[in-house]
Amino acid sequence: MNALRDALAPNLGKVLTPEVAVEIMQQFARNMVDGIQTYDVEPLHHGEYVYQLERLEYILDELHELHQAHWLETEKHRHGIPFKPDYERIIDQERNGRFMQFTARHNDVLVGQTGMYISTSTHTKQTIAKEDSLFVQNGHRIGVGRRLIIYARDSLFQLGVTEITVTAKLVNSTGKLLTRLGFQHTADEYTLVREQKDVFA
């Protein structure tokens, strides 16, 4: 039912022409066969917090605020580059089962999120997940980040993912938390950003 709902949602209010009908059927087919199916993931309630899988395209305004805060806090090495997320591309991946958006809400207010890209490993042919971003607002971090990671981990494993990779930035202690949750420190990442003269071009 959710696959059909997600196929119909972008076309609500449109006249049902043959072209619109074809688009609905194509989107429905993509929802059913591409990527991994996420409709059996149940929310986790813990006190005033709810951890759940949501559709990025439906909560984009809320998420963008968290993405901006995340960029300012953890991406200082890239502050010479304009922050211009390609949400259309991410939404396309989400619709095709290749991106999952996990959230943490406090009394229905979005306070934490982690996005995961889903793919098939070219080395093992297994389904793998790679974290795109992980962020919890100040004032909600004690326990919430831990439970968000656990919820995402358990949901991904439930859906057949065999390997999860999360990046821990040096500006915080996420690496220590990941280690306590069973993640192995397997690599160090190095970044070189080319200097740009006009960052607003």
N, C-alpha and C positions, 0 to 999 in steps of 0.2 A: 504493500500500500504506500509506503514512504517513497519507493522508487517512482511510482506513478505520480504522487503529489509533487515531487521535485521536477518531474518532467512537465507537469501542468503549470507550475508556479510562474515561470517566466512569460507564459502566454495568456494569463488571466486578463480578461477584458478585450482580448482580440477577437475578431470575427473568425469563425472556424472555416477558413478557406482550405483547399487541398494542400497548399504550401504549409500552413500552420499545422495541419494534421500530420504531415510528413515530419516536421520538426519535432512535434511531440513524440511521435513513435521512435524517431532516431534517438532523442534524448532518453526516452524510457529504455531503449535497448542498451545505450551506453551505461545507464545506471545499473542495469542488471548484469552486464557481462564484464565490464572493464574494472581494473583495479581490484580492491577488496570491498566487500559489502559491509556496511557499518551499522545496519539498522537494528541489530540485536544488542547494542551496547547500552546498558542501563546506567542512569545517573547514580552518583554516590552522595548521600546526604550525611553531613557531619556537623552537628550543631546548627549554626546559622549559615553554614557554607554548603554549596552544592557544586559538585564536580561532574562535568558532563561533556559529551561530544556534541558540538553545535555546528551549524553550517556557517562558515565564514561570510558567505554572501548575504546572510540575513542579519548579521550583527556587525557589519563593516564599520559603521560610525563609532561604535563603542571600542572596537578593536584598534582602530587607527590611533586613538588616544594612547592606548597601552603601547602600541608599536613606536610611537613618537617618544614616549618616556623611556622605553627600552633602548632606543637608538641613542638618546642623549646620555644615558648612564653607562652603557656597555660598549658602545661603538665609537669611542673617542678617537681611535686610530683612523676612522674614516670620515671625520667631520669636515674634511675638505671636499667631500663628495656630497652633492645634494641628496636628501632622503626623498626618494620618489618610488615607493613600492608599486609593483606591477600587479595590482589586485585582479585585473581581468585575467591574467595568465594563471594566477593562483586559483581563482574561482573555476576556471576551465579544468585545472588539474583536480580540484575537489569534485566537480561534477563527474569526472571520469575515474573516481576512486583512487586518485593518486595523491591526495592531500587530506589530512584530517586535522580539525581544529578542536583542541581540548580547552575547556575553560573552567575557571573557578569563580563562583559568584557568592557574594555576601549580601544576604537580604535582597537578592535579585540584581545587585549591582556588580558589574564585571570588575574583578580585582586581580585576576591572574589568567594567563593563557600560555599554551605551548602549541605550536604548529608542527606537524610531522609530514614529511614527504614520503610517499610509499613507492617503492620500485622493486624490480627484480635484480638481484645481484648477478653481474656478469661473471663472477668468480664461482658462485655456488648454485645459481639458479633458484635461490631461496628468496622469499619475500622479506624485504628489509625496510626499516624506517630510519629516516635521518631528520633530526630536529632542525627546524628553521629558526625558531626563536623560543625563548623561555623567559617569562617575566611575571613577577608578582609585585604589586604596588607596595611601597613602604607602608608600614602600619598593619600589614596583613601577612608578613613573610614568615612569622614564627609558626611552623607546622603546615602552613598552606602550600608552600612550594614543595615540601616533602610529599604531602598527600596528592598534589597535582601530578607529580612525577610518577608516583605509585599507580595512580588511576590510569594515566596514559600508558604506562608499561603493561599493566594487567590487561587493559582493553586491547592493546596491540597484540599481545600474546594470544588472547582469546580469539582474535580474528586471523590468526595464522602467521603473524610476523615472527621470524626466527632471530632477528638481529636488530638492535636499536642503537643508534649512534647519537650522542648528545655532546655539543660543544660547551665547554666550561671556560668562560672568560676569566682573565687574570684579575679583573677589577672586583671580583666577589668570591665567595667561598662555595660556589656551586659544585666545584670539583670534589670537595670534601664530602658534601651531601651525596653526590652520585656514588662515590666510593662506598659510603655507608649503606647505600641501597643495592649494592652488588655489582655496580658497573666497574669495569676494569679500566685503568689508565693505560691506554694502548698507543697514544701518539701525542706529540706536541705539534701545534699548528703555528706556522709563521706567515706573516702577512706583509706585503710590500705594496704601498699605495702610491701611484704616480702623482706627483704634485700637479695641481690644476691651478691655472692663473685666474680663471673666472669661474667660481663654483656656481654661479647663477645663470650660466649660459644655457 
